[in-house]
């Protein structure tokens, strides 16, 4: 199970999403993508992400389980979807 967090520097809600990621790092693999970089934008495009913050939960085969676009879910919501 993997969690991907998409953020950008001037996003007012992105620090909250990144803090959630830090809490989840103890339990799952968490990857961060700055959409202001070429690699981050490419990854965001793959998941059809156009706003930040966005969080993607993937299963062990990299299939999408849940995507939150343009908002930060509660920690409990992510844990429920990621079966933590």
C-alpha positions as CSV (number, residue, x, y, z in Angstrom):
1,X,0.0,0.0,0.0
2,X,1.3,3.4,-1.0
3,X,0.2,7.0,-0.4
4,X,1.1,9.8,-2.8
5,X,0.8,13.5,-1.7
6,X,0.8,16.2,-4.3
7,X,1.6,19.7,-3.1
8,X,3.0,23.1,-4.2
9,X,4.8,25.9,-2.5
10,X,2.1,28.5,-2.5
11,X,-0.7,26.2,-1.5
12,X,-2.3,27.3,1.8
13,X,-3.6,23.8,2.7
14,X,-0.6,21.8,1.6
15,X,1.4,21.9,4.9
16,X,-1.6,20.2,6.5
17,X,-1.5,17.4,3.9
18,X,2.3,17.0,4.2
19,X,1.9,16.8,8.0
20,X,-0.6,14.0,7.5
21,X,1.9,12.2,5.3
22,X,4.5,12.5,8.1
23,X,2.1,10.8,10.5
24,X,1.4,8.0,8.0
25,X,5.1,7.3,7.2
26,X,5.3,5.1,10.2
27,X,2.6,2.9,8.8
28,X,2.8,3.1,5.0
29,X,5.1,4.2,2.2
30,X,4.5,7.9,1.5
31,X,5.7,9.8,-1.5
32,X,5.6,13.5,-2.0
33,X,5.3,15.3,-5.4
34,X,5.9,19.0,-5.9
35,X,3.7,19.8,-8.9
36,X,5.8,22.9,-9.6
37,X,8.6,20.5,-10.8
38,X,8.6,18.5,-14.1
39,X,8.5,15.1,-12.3
40,X,5.8,16.2,-9.9
41,X,3.7,17.6,-12.7
42,X,4.1,14.5,-14.8
43,X,3.0,12.3,-11.9
44,X,0.0,14.6,-11.1
45,X,-1.0,14.4,-14.8
46,X,-1.0,10.6,-14.6
47,X,-3.6,10.8,-11.8
48,X,-5.5,13.7,-13.5
49,X,-4.7,16.0,-10.6
50,X,-5.1,19.7,-11.3
51,X,-5.3,21.1,-7.8
52,X,-3.4,20.8,-4.5
53,X,-3.3,19.3,-2.1
54,X,-4.3,16.0,-3.5
55,X,-3.7,12.6,-2.0
56,X,-3.7,9.2,-3.8
57,X,-4.0,5.8,-2.0
58,X,-2.7,2.9,-4.0
59,X,-2.8,-0.9,-3.3
60,X,0.3,-3.1,-3.6
61,X,-0.2,-3.4,-7.3
62,X,-0.3,0.4,-7.8
63,X,-4.1,0.4,-8.4
64,X,-6.0,3.4,-7.2
65,X,-8.0,2.9,-4.1
66,X,-9.0,6.5,-3.4
67,X,-8.1,10.0,-4.6
68,X,-8.8,13.2,-2.8
69,X,-8.3,16.1,-5.2
70,X,-7.9,19.7,-4.0
71,X,-8.5,18.9,-0.3
72,X,-7.0,17.3,2.7
73,X,-9.0,14.4,4.2
74,X,-8.9,13.6,7.9
75,X,-6.2,11.2,9.0
76,X,-9.0,8.6,9.9
77,X,-10.3,8.7,6.3
78,X,-6.9,7.9,4.9
79,X,-6.3,5.1,7.4
80,X,-9.7,3.6,6.6
81,X,-9.0,3.6,2.8
82,X,-5.5,2.4,3.3
83,X,-6.6,-0.3,5.7
84,X,-4.2,0.9,8.4
